[in-house]
Amino acid sequence: MLARGAFGAMTLITEYDAAGNRIRWLRLEPATDGRAVVLVEVDERKPGIHREMRYEITPSELIAVIRAHGVALTAVVVPT
């Protein structure tokens, strides 16, 4: 079986101010080499300050965390 690295991006949370401007957001995106998943948190809630934090985890570690701490959902098998 051929396995590939992380691919694609996903916005998890977006926060807007009263004027509708985006002031905080969190995204999951692949590292440039595809070997890790990066959580990017951008915070512009304080005027004139742009703070960006990045957290990296391998896809295998992320899967293990979700399996250990997530809630299992009932799978539905659809015949093909």
GROMACS elastic network, one bead per residue, 0.5 to 0.9 nm:
[ bonds ]
;  ai    aj funct       b0    kb
    4     7     6  0.84242   500
    4    34     6  0.80238   500
    4    35     6  0.84990   500
    5    30     6  0.82072   500
    5    33     6  0.81042   500
    5    35     6  0.51979   500
    5    36     6  0.73040   500
    5    37     6  0.89262   500
    5    58     6  0.89744   500
    5    59     6  0.75011   500
    6    29     6  0.79270   500
    6    30     6  0.52074   500
    6    31     6  0.75294   500
    6    33     6  0.86444   500
    6    35     6  0.62445   500
    6    36     6  0.63308   500
    6    37     6  0.62952   500
    6    58     6  0.85081   500
    6    59     6  0.66751   500
    7    29     6  0.74536   500
    7    30     6  0.56942   500
    7    31     6  0.87616   500
    7    34     6  0.66525   500
    7    37     6  0.86144   500
    8    28     6  0.84998   500
    8    29     6  0.62708   500
    8    30     6  0.65806   500
    9    27     6  0.70524   500
    9    28     6  0.55539   500
    9    30     6  0.67925   500
   10    26     6  0.87218   500
   10    27     6  0.55500   500
   10    28     6  0.51879   500
   10    29     6  0.65024   500
   11    14     6  0.73902   500
   11    25     6  0.74479   500
   11    26     6  0.60110   500
   11    28     6  0.63634   500
   11    29     6  0.86132   500
   12    25     6  0.75077   500
   12    26     6  0.54945   500
   12    27     6  0.54567   500
   12    28     6  0.72054   500
   13    24     6  0.79172   500
   13    25     6  0.53418   500
   13    26     6  0.52089   500
   13    27     6  0.72580   500
   14    22     6  0.69939   500
   14    23     6  0.78313   500
   14    24     6  0.58332   500
   14    26     6  0.66378   500
   14    27     6  0.88570   500
   15    21     6  0.84615   500
   15    22     6  0.59121   500
   15    23     6  0.58362   500
   15    24     6  0.50094   500
   15    25     6  0.61318   500
   16    19     6  0.76942   500
   16    20     6  0.53959   500
   16    21     6  0.52786   500
   16    23     6  0.54078   500
   16    24     6  0.70077   500
   16    25     6  0.89133   500
   17    20     6  0.53398   500
   17    21     6  0.55265   500
   17    22     6  0.66123   500
   17    23     6  0.64378   500
   17    45     6  0.82784   500
   18    21     6  0.75191   500
   20    23     6  0.88939   500
   22    25     6  0.75618   500
   22    44     6  0.81076   500
   22    45     6  0.89255   500
   23    42     6  0.79433   500
   23    43     6  0.60583   500
   23    45     6  0.52337   500
   23    46     6  0.86066   500
   24    41     6  0.74359   500
   24    42     6  0.55094   500
   24    44     6  0.59299   500
   24    45     6  0.66797   500
   25    40     6  0.80612   500
   25    41     6  0.58693   500
   25    42     6  0.54387   500
   25    43     6  0.67926   500
   26    39     6  0.68369   500
   26    40     6  0.55499   500
   26    42     6  0.64878   500
   26    43     6  0.88447   500
   27    38     6  0.79987   500
   27    39     6  0.56690   500
   27    40     6  0.52068   500
   27    41     6  0.66665   500
   27    42     6  0.87527   500
   28    37     6  0.66237   500
   28    38     6  0.56031   500
   28    40     6  0.63594   500
   29    36     6  0.87046   500
   29    37     6  0.57638   500
   29    38     6  0.52831   500
   29    39     6  0.66051   500
   29    40     6  0.75908   500
   30    33     6  0.77638   500
   30    34     6  0.54497   500
   30    35     6  0.75232   500
   30    36     6  0.59706   500
   30    38     6  0.57882   500
   30    39     6  0.87620   500
   31    34     6  0.50402   500
   31    35     6  0.64153   500
   31    36     6  0.52430   500
   31    37     6  0.57420   500
   31    38     6  0.60038   500
   31    56     6  0.79961   500
   32    35     6  0.79353   500
   32    36     6  0.83619   500
   33    36     6  0.75844   500
   34    37     6  0.74864   500
   35    57     6  0.88766   500
   35    58     6  0.64153   500
   35    59     6  0.74551   500
   36    56     6  0.63239   500
   36    57     6  0.55051   500
   36    59     6  0.59218   500
   36    60     6  0.88904   500
   37    55     6  0.82966   500
   37    56     6  0.57351   500
   37    57     6  0.53904   500
   37    58     6  0.57812   500
   37    59     6  0.61116   500
   37    62     6  0.80808   500
   38    54     6  0.63989   500
   38    55     6  0.54868   500
   38    57     6  0.64828   500
   38    58     6  0.85589   500
   39    53     6  0.81112   500
   39    54     6  0.56368   500
   39    55     6  0.50728   500
   39    56     6  0.64008   500
   39    57     6  0.83130   500
   40    52     6  0.70467   500
   40    53     6  0.59033   500
   40    55     6  0.66575   500
   40    56     6  0.88523   500
   41    51     6  0.80689   500
   41    52     6  0.56317   500
   41    53     6  0.51814   500
   41    54     6  0.63990   500
   41    55     6  0.85111   500
   42    50     6  0.72382   500
   42    51     6  0.57614   500
   42    53     6  0.65794   500
   42    54     6  0.88318   500
   43    46     6  0.79788   500
   43    49     6  0.80585   500
   43    50     6  0.60602   500
   43    51     6  0.51336   500
   43    52     6  0.63707   500
   43    53     6  0.85839   500
   44    47     6  0.67888   500
   44    48     6  0.75435   500
   44    49     6  0.58423   500
   44    51     6  0.64513   500
   44    52     6  0.87899   500
   45    48     6  0.87658   500
   45    49     6  0.76314   500
   45    50     6  0.82047   500
   46    49     6  0.55972   500
   46    50     6  0.78981   500
   47    50     6  0.83345   500
   57    60     6  0.82287   500
   57    61     6  0.62936   500
   57    62     6  0.64096   500
   58    61     6  0.51978   500
   58    62     6  0.62679   500
   58    63     6  0.86679   500
   59    62     6  0.50740   500
   59    63     6  0.61407   500
   59    64     6  0.86156   500
   60    63     6  0.51639   500
   60    64     6  0.62257   500
   60    65     6  0.87271   500
   61    64     6  0.50471   500
   61    65     6  0.62097   500
   61    66     6  0.87016   500
   62    65     6  0.51126   500
   62    66     6  0.62459   500
   62    67     6  0.85824   500
   63    66     6  0.52029   500
   63    67     6  0.61145   500
   63    68     6  0.85497   500
   64    67     6  0.51061   500
   64    68     6  0.60277   500
   64    69     6  0.85208   500
   65    68     6  0.50943   500
   65    69     6  0.59256   500
   65    70     6  0.76128   500
   66    69     6  0.52781   500
   66    71     6  0.82121   500
   67    70     6  0.55468   500
   67    71     6  0.77863   500
   67    72     6  0.78011   500
   68    71     6  0.85748   500
   72    75     6  0.88602   500
